Amino acid sequence: MMQKTTNNANGICIDYLNSEHEDYSGDKMSESRPPDEVTKGLSKAIRDECQKHPKERVGKAVTNVKTAYAHELAQIIKKMKINDDPINTNGGS
């Protein structure tokens, strides 16, 4: 996915969507490894962005996904900090 996104970053989303089913990339190691869950999720998110706006640049779709994921990660970190706050724990003397 990373190679395809990089190769198509200056392209238009419709081209990216059409290239999803290309043949072998030439990298046997990359082709033989199954994608991890994060890669699958990011790939789906980029594809979804491109389907919403097929005439925008793939780079913009990637930026939109990056922004959305950054927001989600910030929310997770915020919750973790709240849970680590000693004032909010139910223990103690």
PyMOL Python script that loads the backbone (N, CA, C, O; Angstrom):
from pymol import cmd

cmd.read_pdbstr("""\
ATOM      1  N   MET A   1       0.816  -1.184   0.000  1.00  0.00           N
ATOM      2  CA  MET A   1       0.000   0.000   0.000  1.00  0.00           C
ATOM      3  C   MET A   1       0.866   1.255   0.000  1.00  0.00           C
ATOM      4  O   MET A   1       0.571   2.217  -0.709  1.00  0.00           O
ATOM      5  N   MET A   2       1.946   1.244   0.805  1.00  0.00           N
ATOM      6  CA  MET A   2       2.802   2.420   0.893  1.00  0.00           C
ATOM      7  C   MET A   2       3.386   2.767  -0.471  1.00  0.00           C
ATOM      8  O   MET A   2       3.420   3.937  -0.855  1.00  0.00           O
ATOM      9  N   GLN A   3       3.844   1.756  -1.203  1.00  0.00           N
ATOM     10  CA  GLN A   3       4.438   2.005  -2.514  1.00  0.00           C
ATOM     11  C   GLN A   3       3.384   2.553  -3.473  1.00  0.00           C
ATOM     12  O   GLN A   3       3.652   3.492  -4.223  1.00  0.00           O
ATOM     13  N   LYS A   4       2.188   1.969  -3.449  1.00  0.00           N
ATOM     14  CA  LYS A   4       1.137   2.418  -4.347  1.00  0.00           C
ATOM     15  C   LYS A   4       0.726   3.850  -4.022  1.00  0.00           C
ATOM     16  O   LYS A   4       0.529   4.665  -4.924  1.00  0.00           O
ATOM     17  N   THR A   5       0.597   4.156  -2.720  1.00  0.00           N
ATOM     18  CA  THR A   5       0.221   5.510  -2.320  1.00  0.00           C
ATOM     19  C   THR A   5       1.298   6.497  -2.720  1.00  0.00           C
ATOM     20  O   THR A   5       0.994   7.579  -3.223  1.00  0.00           O
ATOM     21  N   THR A   6       2.554   6.135  -2.502  1.00  0.00           N
ATOM     22  CA  THR A   6       3.665   7.016  -2.882  1.00  0.00           C
ATOM     23  C   THR A   6       3.689   7.234  -4.385  1.00  0.00           C
ATOM     24  O   THR A   6       3.868   8.362  -4.846  1.00  0.00           O
ATOM     25  N   ASN A   7       3.510   6.164  -5.156  1.00  0.00           N
ATOM     26  CA  ASN A   7       3.533   6.271  -6.616  1.00  0.00           C
ATOM     27  C   ASN A   7       2.377   7.107  -7.138  1.00  0.00           C
ATOM     28  O   ASN A   7       2.497   7.734  -8.190  1.00  0.00           O
ATOM     29  N   ASN A   8       1.259   7.126  -6.422  1.00  0.00           N
ATOM     30  CA  ASN A   8       0.069   7.819  -6.899  1.00  0.00           C
ATOM     31  C   ASN A   8      -0.230   9.108  -6.136  1.00  0.00           C
ATOM     32  O   ASN A   8      -1.296   9.694  -6.321  1.00  0.00           O
ATOM     33  N   ALA A   9       0.691   9.558  -5.283  1.00  0.00           N
ATOM     34  CA  ALA A   9       0.407  10.700  -4.411  1.00  0.00           C
ATOM     35  C   ALA A   9       0.063  11.963  -5.184  1.00  0.00           C
ATOM     36  O   ALA A   9      -0.730  12.777  -4.711  1.00  0.00           O
ATOM     37  N   ASN A  10       0.648  12.141  -6.369  1.00  0.00           N
ATOM     38  CA  ASN A  10       0.348  13.329  -7.160  1.00  0.00           C
ATOM     39  C   ASN A  10      -0.780  13.080  -8.152  1.00  0.00           C
ATOM     40  O   ASN A  10      -1.172  13.980  -8.895  1.00  0.00           O
ATOM     41  N   GLY A  11      -1.296  11.865  -8.161  1.00  0.00           N
ATOM     42  CA  GLY A  11      -2.379  11.524  -9.073  1.00  0.00           C
ATOM     43  C   GLY A  11      -3.719  11.936  -8.511  1.00  0.00           C
ATOM     44  O   GLY A  11      -3.817  12.501  -7.422  1.00  0.00           O
ATOM     45  N   ILE A  12      -4.730  11.643  -9.268  1.00  0.00           N
ATOM     46  CA  ILE A  12      -6.097  11.948  -8.866  1.00  0.00           C
ATOM     47  C   ILE A  12      -6.690  10.680  -8.273  1.00  0.00           C
ATOM     48  O   ILE A  12      -6.331   9.574  -8.678  1.00  0.00           O
ATOM     49  N   CYS A  13      -7.586  10.836  -7.326  1.00  0.00           N
ATOM     50  CA  CYS A  13      -8.141   9.691  -6.604  1.00  0.00           C
ATOM     51  C   CYS A  13      -8.725   8.627  -7.532  1.00  0.00           C
ATOM     52  O   CYS A  13      -8.560   7.434  -7.278  1.00  0.00           O
ATOM     53  N   ILE A  14      -9.385   9.027  -8.572  1.00  0.00           N
ATOM     54  CA  ILE A  14     -10.000   8.034  -9.460  1.00  0.00           C
ATOM     55  C   ILE A  14      -8.929   7.122 -10.055  1.00  0.00           C
ATOM     56  O   ILE A  14      -9.170   5.930 -10.250  1.00  0.00           O
ATOM     57  N   ASP A  15      -7.736   7.676 -10.348  1.00  0.00           N
ATOM     58  CA  ASP A  15      -6.631   6.862 -10.850  1.00  0.00           C
ATOM     59  C   ASP A  15      -6.139   5.902  -9.777  1.00  0.00           C
ATOM     60  O   ASP A  15      -5.824   4.746 -10.060  1.00  0.00           O
ATOM     61  N   TYR A  16      -6.074   6.392  -8.542  1.00  0.00           N
ATOM     62  CA  TYR A  16      -5.668   5.552  -7.420  1.00  0.00           C
ATOM     63  C   TYR A  16      -6.645   4.387  -7.251  1.00  0.00           C
ATOM     64  O   TYR A  16      -6.232   3.240  -7.083  1.00  0.00           O
ATOM     65  N   LEU A  17      -7.926   4.691  -7.295  1.00  0.00           N
ATOM     66  CA  LEU A  17      -8.943   3.648  -7.147  1.00  0.00           C
ATOM     67  C   LEU A  17      -8.851   2.632  -8.279  1.00  0.00           C
ATOM     68  O   LEU A  17      -8.986   1.430  -8.049  1.00  0.00           O
ATOM     69  N   ASN A  18      -8.623   3.107  -9.493  1.00  0.00           N
ATOM     70  CA  ASN A  18      -8.521   2.207 -10.642  1.00  0.00           C
ATOM     71  C   ASN A  18      -7.267   1.350 -10.591  1.00  0.00           C
ATOM     72  O   ASN A  18      -7.241   0.258 -11.160  1.00  0.00           O
ATOM     73  N   SER A  19      -6.218   1.830  -9.912  1.00  0.00           N
ATOM     74  CA  SER A  19      -4.961   1.082  -9.871  1.00  0.00           C
ATOM     75  C   SER A  19      -4.940   0.049  -8.757  1.00  0.00           C
ATOM     76  O   SER A  19      -3.967  -0.694  -8.627  1.00  0.00           O
ATOM     77  N   GLU A  20      -5.994  -0.013  -7.950  1.00  0.00           N
ATOM     78  CA  GLU A  20      -6.002  -0.909  -6.801  1.00  0.00           C
ATOM     79  C   GLU A  20      -5.808  -2.368  -7.174  1.00  0.00           C
ATOM     80  O   GLU A  20      -5.294  -3.146  -6.370  1.00  0.00           O
ATOM     81  N   HIS A  21      -6.203  -2.748  -8.358  1.00  0.00           N
ATOM     82  CA  HIS A  21      -6.142  -4.163  -8.728  1.00  0.00           C
ATOM     83  C   HIS A  21      -5.047  -4.436  -9.744  1.00  0.00           C
ATOM     84  O   HIS A  21      -5.177  -5.317 -10.594  1.00  0.00           O
ATOM     85  N   GLU A  22      -3.959  -3.666  -9.645  1.00  0.00           N
ATOM     86  CA  GLU A  22      -2.832  -3.882 -10.546  1.00  0.00           C
ATOM     87  C   GLU A  22      -2.206  -5.240 -10.294  1.00  0.00           C
ATOM     88  O   GLU A  22      -2.453  -5.868  -9.264  1.00  0.00           O
ATOM     89  N   ASP A  23      -1.394  -5.689 -11.241  1.00  0.00           N
ATOM     90  CA  ASP A  23      -0.704  -6.962 -11.107  1.00  0.00           C
ATOM     91  C   ASP A  23       0.490  -6.830 -10.171  1.00  0.00           C
ATOM     92  O   ASP A  23       0.650  -5.828  -9.474  1.00  0.00           O
ATOM     93  N   TYR A  24       1.302  -7.837 -10.174  1.00  0.00           N
ATOM     94  CA  TYR A  24       2.492  -7.960  -9.333  1.00  0.00           C
ATOM     95  C   TYR A  24       3.378  -6.716  -9.409  1.00  0.00           C
ATOM     96  O   TYR A  24       3.662  -6.209 -10.495  1.00  0.00           O
ATOM     97  N   SER A  25       3.808  -6.237  -8.254  1.00  0.00           N
ATOM     98  CA  SER A  25       4.575  -4.988  -8.178  1.00  0.00           C
ATOM     99  C   SER A  25       6.052  -5.165  -8.489  1.00  0.00           C
ATOM    100  O   SER A  25       6.749  -4.181  -8.742  1.00  0.00           O
ATOM    101  N   GLY A  26       6.543  -6.397  -8.477  1.00  0.00           N
ATOM    102  CA  GLY A  26       7.953  -6.636  -8.725  1.00  0.00           C
ATOM    103  C   GLY A  26       8.751  -6.880  -7.453  1.00  0.00           C
ATOM    104  O   GLY A  26       9.943  -7.178  -7.518  1.00  0.00           O
ATOM    105  N   ASP A  27       8.111  -6.758  -6.302  1.00  0.00           N
ATOM    106  CA  ASP A  27       8.780  -6.973  -5.025  1.00  0.00           C
ATOM    107  C   ASP A  27       8.232  -8.256  -4.403  1.00  0.00           C
ATOM    108  O   ASP A  27       7.164  -8.253  -3.792  1.00  0.00           O
ATOM    109  N   LYS A  28       8.984  -9.366  -4.567  1.00  0.00           N
ATOM    110  CA  LYS A  28       8.501 -10.669  -4.087  1.00  0.00           C
ATOM    111  C   LYS A  28       8.279 -10.666  -2.576  1.00  0.00           C
ATOM    112  O   LYS A  28       7.287 -11.215  -2.096  1.00  0.00           O
ATOM    113  N   MET A  29       9.180 -10.062  -1.836  1.00  0.00           N
ATOM    114  CA  MET A  29       9.032 -10.048  -0.382  1.00  0.00           C
ATOM    115  C   MET A  29       7.775  -9.286   0.036  1.00  0.00           C
ATOM    116  O   MET A  29       6.999  -9.752   0.869  1.00  0.00           O
ATOM    117  N   SER A  30       7.593  -8.124  -0.549  1.00  0.00           N
ATOM    118  CA  SER A  30       6.427  -7.308  -0.219  1.00  0.00           C
ATOM    119  C   SER A  30       5.136  -8.012  -0.616  1.00  0.00           C
ATOM    120  O   SER A  30       4.155  -7.986   0.128  1.00  0.00           O
ATOM    121  N   GLU A  31       5.138  -8.634  -1.777  1.00  0.00           N
ATOM    122  CA  GLU A  31       3.940  -9.313  -2.273  1.00  0.00           C
ATOM    123  C   GLU A  31       3.584 -10.537  -1.433  1.00  0.00           C
ATOM    124  O   GLU A  31       2.408 -10.874  -1.295  1.00  0.00           O
ATOM    125  N   SER A  32       4.593 -11.201  -0.872  1.00  0.00           N
ATOM    126  CA  SER A  32       4.336 -12.442  -0.150  1.00  0.00           C
ATOM    127  C   SER A  32       3.889 -12.206   1.292  1.00  0.00           C
ATOM    128  O   SER A  32       3.310 -13.097   1.913  1.00  0.00           O
ATOM    129  N   ARG A  33       4.152 -11.017   1.826  1.00  0.00           N
ATOM    130  CA  ARG A  33       3.752 -10.727   3.206  1.00  0.00           C
ATOM    131  C   ARG A  33       2.308 -10.259   3.232  1.00  0.00           C
ATOM    132  O   ARG A  33       1.918  -9.380   2.464  1.00  0.00           O
ATOM    133  N   PRO A  34       1.511 -10.853   4.122  1.00  0.00           N
ATOM    134  CA  PRO A  34       0.142 -10.344   4.251  1.00  0.00           C
ATOM    135  C   PRO A  34       0.175  -8.971   4.935  1.00  0.00           C
ATOM    136  O   PRO A  34       0.983  -8.755   5.838  1.00  0.00           O
ATOM    137  N   PRO A  35      -0.679  -8.060   4.522  1.00  0.00           N
ATOM    138  CA  PRO A  35      -0.689  -6.744   5.163  1.00  0.00           C
ATOM    139  C   PRO A  35      -1.163  -6.858   6.611  1.00  0.00           C
ATOM    140  O   PRO A  35      -2.027  -7.678   6.923  1.00  0.00           O
ATOM    141  N   ASP A  36      -0.599  -6.036   7.492  1.00  0.00           N
ATOM    142  CA  ASP A  36      -1.046  -6.046   8.877  1.00  0.00           C
ATOM    143  C   ASP A  36      -2.360  -5.270   8.997  1.00  0.00           C
ATOM    144  O   ASP A  36      -2.807  -4.635   8.042  1.00  0.00           O
ATOM    145  N   GLU A  37      -2.957  -5.331  10.158  1.00  0.00           N
ATOM    146  CA  GLU A  37      -4.266  -4.702  10.361  1.00  0.00           C
ATOM    147  C   GLU A  37      -4.211  -3.181  10.207  1.00  0.00           C
ATOM    148  O   GLU A  37      -5.154  -2.579   9.695  1.00  0.00           O
ATOM    149  N   VAL A  38      -3.116  -2.557  10.643  1.00  0.00           N
ATOM    150  CA  VAL A  38      -2.985  -1.103  10.509  1.00  0.00           C
ATOM    151  C   VAL A  38      -2.937  -0.722   9.034  1.00  0.00           C
ATOM    152  O   VAL A  38      -3.598   0.225   8.610  1.00  0.00           O
ATOM    153  N   THR A  39      -2.151  -1.465   8.255  1.00  0.00           N
ATOM    154  CA  THR A  39      -2.042  -1.184   6.826  1.00  0.00           C
ATOM    155  C   THR A  39      -3.392  -1.355   6.144  1.00  0.00           C
ATOM    156  O   THR A  39      -3.778  -0.533   5.312  1.00  0.00           O
ATOM    157  N   LYS A  40      -4.107  -2.412   6.491  1.00  0.00           N
ATOM    158  CA  LYS A  40      -5.442  -2.626   5.906  1.00  0.00           C
ATOM    159  C   LYS A  40      -6.374  -1.476   6.252  1.00  0.00           C
ATOM    160  O   LYS A  40      -7.114  -0.988   5.398  1.00  0.00           O
ATOM    161  N   GLY A  41      -6.336  -1.045   7.511  1.00  0.00           N
ATOM    162  CA  GLY A  41      -7.209   0.046   7.949  1.00  0.00           C
ATOM    163  C   GLY A  41      -6.886   1.356   7.249  1.00  0.00           C
ATOM    164  O   GLY A  41      -7.788   2.077   6.822  1.00  0.00           O
ATOM    165  N   LEU A  42      -5.604   1.664   7.133  1.00  0.00           N
ATOM    166  CA  LEU A  42      -5.199   2.898   6.458  1.00  0.00           C
ATOM    167  C   LEU A  42      -5.556   2.856   4.980  1.00  0.00           C
ATOM    168  O   LEU A  42      -6.024   3.844   4.415  1.00  0.00           O
ATOM    169  N   SER A  43      -5.331   1.705   4.361  1.00  0.00           N
ATOM    170  CA  SER A  43      -5.651   1.553   2.943  1.00  0.00           C
ATOM    171  C   SER A  43      -7.146   1.754   2.710  1.00  0.00           C
ATOM    172  O   SER A  43      -7.550   2.430   1.763  1.00  0.00           O
ATOM    173  N   LYS A  44      -7.958   1.165   3.576  1.00  0.00           N
ATOM    174  CA  LYS A  44      -9.412   1.312   3.451  1.00  0.00           C
ATOM    175  C   LYS A  44      -9.826   2.766   3.672  1.00  0.00           C
ATOM    176  O   LYS A  44     -10.698   3.280   2.971  1.00  0.00           O
ATOM    177  N   ALA A  45      -9.202   3.424   4.640  1.00  0.00           N
ATOM    178  CA  ALA A  45      -9.536   4.818   4.916  1.00  0.00           C
ATOM    179  C   ALA A  45      -9.196   5.716   3.726  1.00  0.00           C
ATOM    180  O   ALA A  45      -9.972   6.603   3.371  1.00  0.00           O
ATOM    181  N   ILE A  46      -8.040   5.485   3.117  1.00  0.00           N
ATOM    182  CA  ILE A  46      -7.654   6.266   1.932  1.00  0.00           C
ATOM    183  C   ILE A  46      -8.613   5.986   0.785  1.00  0.00           C
ATOM    184  O   ILE A  46      -9.033   6.908   0.086  1.00  0.00           O
ATOM    185  N   ARG A  47      -8.961   4.718   0.587  1.00  0.00           N
ATOM    186  CA  ARG A  47      -9.899   4.361  -0.473  1.00  0.00           C
ATOM    187  C   ARG A  47     -11.252   5.032  -0.239  1.00  0.00           C
ATOM    188  O   ARG A  47     -11.865   5.546  -1.174  1.00  0.00           O
ATOM    189  N   ASP A  48     -11.716   5.023   1.019  1.00  0.00           N
ATOM    190  CA  ASP A  48     -12.997   5.658   1.347  1.00  0.00           C
ATOM    191  C   ASP A  48     -12.961   7.156   1.060  1.00  0.00           C
ATOM    192  O   ASP A  48     -13.918   7.712   0.521  1.00  0.00           O
ATOM    193  N   GLU A  49     -11.853   7.811   1.423  1.00  0.00           N
ATOM    194  CA  GLU A  49     -11.705   9.243   1.127  1.00  0.00           C
ATOM    195  C   GLU A  49     -11.744   9.483  -0.378  1.00  0.00           C
ATOM    196  O   GLU A  49     -12.384  10.424  -0.848  1.00  0.00           O
ATOM    197  N   CYS A  50     -11.057   8.627  -1.129  1.00  0.00           N
ATOM    198  CA  CYS A  50     -11.028   8.779  -2.580  1.00  0.00           C
ATOM    199  C   CYS A  50     -12.403   8.541  -3.192  1.00  0.00           C
ATOM    200  O   CYS A  50     -12.764   9.180  -4.180  1.00  0.00           O
ATOM    201  N   GLN A  51     -13.165   7.627  -2.611  1.00  0.00           N
ATOM    202  CA  GLN A  51     -14.506   7.383  -3.146  1.00  0.00           C
ATOM    203  C   GLN A  51     -15.430   8.567  -2.871  1.00  0.00           C
ATOM    204  O   GLN A  51     -16.340   8.840  -3.654  1.00  0.00           O
ATOM    205  N   LYS A  52     -15.200   9.266  -1.764  1.00  0.00           N
ATOM    206  CA  LYS A  52     -16.008  10.451  -1.456  1.00  0.00           C
ATOM    207  C   LYS A  52     -15.694  11.602  -2.408  1.00  0.00           C
ATOM    208  O   LYS A  52     -16.578  12.370  -2.786  1.00  0.00           O
ATOM    209  N   HIS A  53     -14.416  11.710  -2.791  1.00  0.00           N
ATOM    210  CA  HIS A  53     -13.958  12.830  -3.626  1.00  0.00           C
ATOM    211  C   HIS A  53     -13.049  12.300  -4.735  1.00  0.00           C
ATOM    212  O   HIS A  53     -11.833  12.481  -4.665  1.00  0.00           O
ATOM    213  N   PRO A  54     -13.612  11.652  -5.754  1.00  0.00           N
ATOM    214  CA  PRO A  54     -12.776  10.988  -6.755  1.00  0.00           C
ATOM    215  C   PRO A  54     -11.909  11.909  -7.600  1.00  0.00           C
ATOM    216  O   PRO A  54     -10.967  11.438  -8.237  1.00  0.00           O
ATOM    217  N   LYS A  55     -12.194  13.203  -7.626  1.00  0.00           N
ATOM    218  CA  LYS A  55     -11.397  14.100  -8.468  1.00  0.00           C
ATOM    219  C   LYS A  55     -10.321  14.850  -7.696  1.00  0.00           C
ATOM    220  O   LYS A  55      -9.562  15.618  -8.287  1.00  0.00           O
ATOM    221  N   GLU A  56     -10.244  14.640  -6.387  1.00  0.00           N
ATOM    222  CA  GLU A  56      -9.191  15.310  -5.630  1.00  0.00           C
ATOM    223  C   GLU A  56      -7.893  14.506  -5.729  1.00  0.00           C
ATOM    224  O   GLU A  56      -7.904  13.349  -6.147  1.00  0.00           O
ATOM    225  N   ARG A  57      -6.805  15.111  -5.351  1.00  0.00           N
ATOM    226  CA  ARG A  57      -5.504  14.447  -5.391  1.00  0.00           C
ATOM    227  C   ARG A  57      -5.417  13.403  -4.279  1.00  0.00           C
ATOM    228  O   ARG A  57      -5.985  13.578  -3.201  1.00  0.00           O
ATOM    229  N   VAL A  58      -4.701  12.322  -4.558  1.00  0.00           N
ATOM    230  CA  VAL A  58      -4.523  11.266  -3.561  1.00  0.00           C
ATOM    231  C   VAL A  58      -3.812  11.828  -2.335  1.00  0.00           C
ATOM    232  O   VAL A  58      -4.114  11.442  -1.206  1.00  0.00           O
ATOM    233  N   GLY A  59      -2.871  12.735  -2.558  1.00  0.00           N
ATOM    234  CA  GLY A  59      -2.168  13.347  -1.433  1.00  0.00           C
ATOM    235  C   GLY A  59      -3.119  14.028  -0.463  1.00  0.00           C
ATOM    236  O   GLY A  59      -2.903  13.984   0.748  1.00  0.00           O
ATOM    237  N   LYS A  60      -4.167  14.655  -0.978  1.00  0.00           N
ATOM    238  CA  LYS A  60      -5.159  15.307  -0.118  1.00  0.00           C
ATOM    239  C   LYS A  60      -5.943  14.262   0.661  1.00  0.00           C
ATOM    240  O   LYS A  60      -6.238  14.456   1.840  1.00  0.00           O
ATOM    241  N   ALA A  61      -6.279  13.161   0.013  1.00  0.00           N
ATOM    242  CA  ALA A  61      -6.988  12.075   0.702  1.00  0.00           C
ATOM    243  C   ALA A  61      -6.122  11.522   1.832  1.00  0.00           C
ATOM    244  O   ALA A  61      -6.616  11.259   2.929  1.00  0.00           O
ATOM    245  N   VAL A  62      -4.831  11.347   1.560  1.00  0.00           N
ATOM    246  CA  VAL A  62      -3.907  10.844   2.577  1.00  0.00           C
ATOM    247  C   VAL A  62      -3.823  11.840   3.736  1.00  0.00           C
ATOM    248  O   VAL A  62      -3.813  11.436   4.899  1.00  0.00           O
ATOM    249  N   THR A  63      -3.764  13.130   3.428  1.00  0.00           N
ATOM    250  CA  THR A  63      -3.722  14.159   4.469  1.00  0.00           C
ATOM    251  C   THR A  63      -4.987  14.125   5.317  1.00  0.00           C
ATOM    252  O   THR A  63      -4.916  14.254   6.540  1.00  0.00           O
ATOM    253  N   ASN A  64      -6.150  13.952   4.678  1.00  0.00           N
ATOM    254  CA  ASN A  64      -7.412  13.871   5.414  1.00  0.00           C
ATOM    255  C   ASN A  64      -7.409  12.679   6.368  1.00  0.00           C
ATOM    256  O   ASN A  64      -7.858  12.787   7.509  1.00  0.00           O
ATOM    257  N   VAL A  65      -6.899  11.541   5.893  1.00  0.00           N
ATOM    258  CA  VAL A  65      -6.823  10.338   6.731  1.00  0.00           C
ATOM    259  C   VAL A  65      -5.850  10.581   7.883  1.00  0.00           C
ATOM    260  O   VAL A  65      -6.132  10.225   9.027  1.00  0.00           O
ATOM    261  N   LYS A  66      -4.711  11.185   7.578  1.00  0.00           N
ATOM    262  CA  LYS A  66      -3.707  11.467   8.612  1.00  0.00           C
ATOM    263  C   LYS A  66      -4.301  12.361   9.699  1.00  0.00           C
ATOM    264  O   LYS A  66      -4.086  12.122  10.888  1.00  0.00           O
ATOM    265  N   THR A  67      -5.038  13.376   9.298  1.00  0.00           N
ATOM    266  CA  THR A  67      -5.660  14.294  10.251  1.00  0.00           C
ATOM    267  C   THR A  67      -6.680  13.559  11.124  1.00  0.00           C
ATOM    268  O   THR A  67      -6.722  13.748  12.340  1.00  0.00           O
ATOM    269  N   ALA A  68      -7.495  12.724  10.490  1.00  0.00           N
ATOM    270  CA  ALA A  68      -8.510  11.979  11.240  1.00  0.00           C
ATOM    271  C   ALA A  68      -7.862  11.018  12.238  1.00  0.00           C
ATOM    272  O   ALA A  68      -8.299  10.917  13.384  1.00  0.00           O
ATOM    273  N   TYR A  69      -6.819  10.314  11.794  1.00  0.00           N
ATOM    274  CA  TYR A  69      -6.142   9.378  12.687  1.00  0.00           C
ATOM    275  C   TYR A  69      -5.425  10.119  13.815  1.00  0.00           C
ATOM    276  O   TYR A  69      -5.408   9.641  14.950  1.00  0.00           O
ATOM    277  N   ALA A  70      -4.835  11.271  13.524  1.00  0.00           N
ATOM    278  CA  ALA A  70      -4.154  12.058  14.551  1.00  0.00           C
ATOM    279  C   ALA A  70      -5.150  12.488  15.625  1.00  0.00           C
ATOM    280  O   ALA A  70      -4.836  12.471  16.815  1.00  0.00           O
ATOM    281  N   HIS A  71      -6.355  12.873  15.197  1.00  0.00           N
ATOM    282  CA  HIS A  71      -7.395  13.267  16.147  1.00  0.00           C
ATOM    283  C   HIS A  71      -7.777  12.080  17.031  1.00  0.00           C
ATOM    284  O   HIS A  71      -7.896  12.225  18.248  1.00  0.00           O
ATOM    285  N   GLU A  72      -7.969  10.913  16.424  1.00  0.00           N
ATOM    286  CA  GLU A  72      -8.317   9.718  17.189  1.00  0.00           C
ATOM    287  C   GLU A  72      -7.212   9.356  18.187  1.00  0.00           C
ATOM    288  O   GLU A  72      -7.491   9.024  19.339  1.00  0.00           O
ATOM    289  N   LEU A  73      -5.956   9.424  17.731  1.00  0.00           N
ATOM    290  CA  LEU A  73      -4.841   9.123  18.624  1.00  0.00           C
ATOM    291  C   LEU A  73      -4.769  10.126  19.779  1.00  0.00           C
ATOM    292  O   LEU A  73      -4.472   9.744  20.911  1.00  0.00           O
ATOM    293  N   ALA A  74      -5.035  11.384  19.507  1.00  0.00           N
ATOM    294  CA  ALA A  74      -5.029  12.403  20.555  1.00  0.00           C
ATOM    295  C   ALA A  74      -6.103  12.102  21.600  1.00  0.00           C
ATOM    296  O   ALA A  74      -5.880  12.285  22.797  1.00  0.00           O
ATOM    297  N   GLN A  75      -7.267  11.639  21.144  1.00  0.00           N
ATOM    298  CA  GLN A  75      -8.343  11.283  22.080  1.00  0.00           C
ATOM    299  C   GLN A  75      -7.932  10.100  22.958  1.00  0.00           C
ATOM    300  O   GLN A  75      -8.215  10.085  24.156  1.00  0.00           O
ATOM    301  N   ILE A  76      -7.268   9.114  22.363  1.00  0.00           N
ATOM    302  CA  ILE A  76      -6.804   7.946  23.123  1.00  0.00           C
ATOM    303  C   ILE A  76      -5.783   8.382  24.174  1.00  0.00           C
ATOM    304  O   ILE A  76      -5.850   7.958  25.327  1.00  0.00           O
ATOM    305  N   ILE A  77      -4.837   9.234  23.764  1.00  0.00           N
ATOM    306  CA  ILE A  77      -3.814   9.715  24.698  1.00  0.00           C
ATOM    307  C   ILE A  77      -4.454  10.506  25.834  1.00  0.00           C
ATOM    308  O   ILE A  77      -4.059  10.375  26.992  1.00  0.00           O
ATOM    309  N   LYS A  78      -5.439  11.323  25.495  1.00  0.00           N
ATOM    310  CA  LYS A  78      -6.136  12.117  26.509  1.00  0.00           C
ATOM    311  C   LYS A  78      -6.809  11.196  27.527  1.00  0.00           C
ATOM    312  O   LYS A  78      -6.728  11.439  28.731  1.00  0.00           O
ATOM    313  N   LYS A  79      -7.469  10.148  27.052  1.00  0.00           N
ATOM    314  CA  LYS A  79      -8.125   9.194  27.960  1.00  0.00           C
ATOM    315  C   LYS A  79      -7.094   8.480  28.825  1.00  0.00           C
ATOM    316  O   LYS A  79      -7.334   8.241  30.009  1.00  0.00           O
ATOM    317  N   MET A  80      -5.950   8.142  28.241  1.00  0.00           N
ATOM    318  CA  MET A  80      -4.903   7.467  29.005  1.00  0.00           C
ATOM    319  C   MET A  80      -4.387   8.375  30.114  1.00  0.00           C
ATOM    320  O   MET A  80      -4.151   7.912  31.229  1.00  0.00           O
ATOM    321  N   LYS A  81      -4.211   9.646  29.827  1.00  0.00           N
ATOM    322  CA  LYS A  81      -3.724  10.584  30.834  1.00  0.00           C
ATOM    323  C   LYS A  81      -4.746  10.750  31.949  1.00  0.00           C
ATOM    324  O   LYS A  81      -4.372  10.856  33.117  1.00  0.00           O
ATOM    325  N   ILE A  82      -6.019  10.773  31.610  1.00  0.00           N
ATOM    326  CA  ILE A  82      -7.065  10.876  32.627  1.00  0.00           C
ATOM    327  C   ILE A  82      -7.029   9.638  33.523  1.00  0.00           C
ATOM    328  O   ILE A  82      -7.163   9.750  34.741  1.00  0.00           O
ATOM    329  N   ASN A  83      -6.851   8.464  32.927  1.00  0.00           N
ATOM    330  CA  ASN A  83      -6.816   7.224  33.695  1.00  0.00           C
ATOM    331  C   ASN A  83      -5.568   7.123  34.555  1.00  0.00           C
ATOM    332  O   ASN A  83      -5.591   6.457  35.590  1.00  0.00           O
ATOM    333  N   ASP A  84      -4.476   7.769  34.150  1.00  0.00           N
ATOM    334  CA  ASP A  84      -3.228   7.726  34.913  1.00  0.00           C
ATOM    335  C   ASP A  84      -3.187   8.779  36.026  1.00  0.00           C
ATOM    336  O   ASP A  84      -2.297   8.752  36.876  1.00  0.00           O
ATOM    337  N   ASP A  85      -4.140   9.691  36.018  1.00  0.00           N
ATOM    338  CA  ASP A  85      -4.165  10.762  36.999  1.00  0.00           C
ATOM    339  C   ASP A  85      -4.461  10.182  38.389  1.00  0.00           C
ATOM    340  O   ASP A  85      -5.512   9.569  38.580  1.00  0.00           O
ATOM    341  N   PRO A  86      -3.548  10.363  39.371  1.00  0.00           N
ATOM    342  CA  PRO A  86      -3.761   9.758  40.693  1.00  0.00           C
ATOM    343  C   PRO A  86      -4.998  10.293  41.412  1.00  0.00           C
ATOM    344  O   PRO A  86      -5.526   9.622  42.299  1.00  0.00           O
ATOM    345  N   ILE A  87      -5.470  11.482  41.053  1.00  0.00           N
ATOM    346  CA  ILE A  87      -6.661  12.042  41.692  1.00  0.00           C
ATOM    347  C   ILE A  87      -7.897  11.222  41.319  1.00  0.00           C
ATOM    348  O   ILE A  87      -8.835  11.124  42.111  1.00  0.00           O
ATOM    349  N   ASN A  88      -7.905  10.643  40.143  1.00  0.00           N
ATOM    350  CA  ASN A  88      -9.077   9.910  39.666  1.00  0.00           C
ATOM    351  C   ASN A  88      -9.083   8.434  40.061  1.00  0.00           C
ATOM    352  O   ASN A  88     -10.004   7.707  39.689  1.00  0.00           O
ATOM    353  N   THR A  89      -8.095   7.987  40.792  1.00  0.00           N
ATOM    354  CA  THR A  89      -8.064   6.565  41.184  1.00  0.00           C
ATOM    355  C   THR A  89      -8.890   6.381  42.444  1.00  0.00           C
ATOM    356  O   THR A  89      -9.056   7.319  43.224  1.00  0.00           O
ATOM    357  N   ASN A  90      -9.403   5.191  42.645  1.00  0.00           N
ATOM    358  CA  ASN A  90     -10.265   4.916  43.776  1.00  0.00           C
ATOM    359  C   ASN A  90      -9.501   4.312  44.964  1.00  0.00           C
ATOM    360  O   ASN A  90     -10.117   3.973  45.974  1.00  0.00           O
ATOM    361  N   GLY A  91      -8.204   4.176  44.866  1.00  0.00           N
ATOM    362  CA  GLY A  91      -7.426   3.588  45.959  1.00  0.00           C
ATOM    363  C   GLY A  91      -6.827   4.652  46.850  1.00  0.00           C
ATOM    364  O   GLY A  91      -7.172   5.829  46.752  1.00  0.00           O
ATOM    365  N   GLY A  92      -5.942   4.234  47.706  1.00  0.00           N
ATOM    366  CA  GLY A  92      -5.240   5.197  48.542  1.00  0.00           C
ATOM    367  C   GLY A  92      -5.655   5.066  49.985  1.00  0.00           C
ATOM    368  O   GLY A  92      -6.521   4.263  50.333  1.00  0.00           O
ATOM    369  N   SER A  93      -5.012   5.886  50.837  1.00  0.00           N
ATOM    370  CA  SER A  93      -5.301   5.786  52.260  1.00  0.00           C
ATOM    371  C   SER A  93      -6.022   7.004  52.760  1.00  0.00           C
ATOM    372  O   SER A  93      -6.344   7.087  53.945  1.00  0.00           O
TER     373      SER A  93
END
""", "prot")
cmd.dss("prot")
cmd.show_as("cartoon", "prot")
cmd.util.cbc("prot")
cmd.orient("prot")
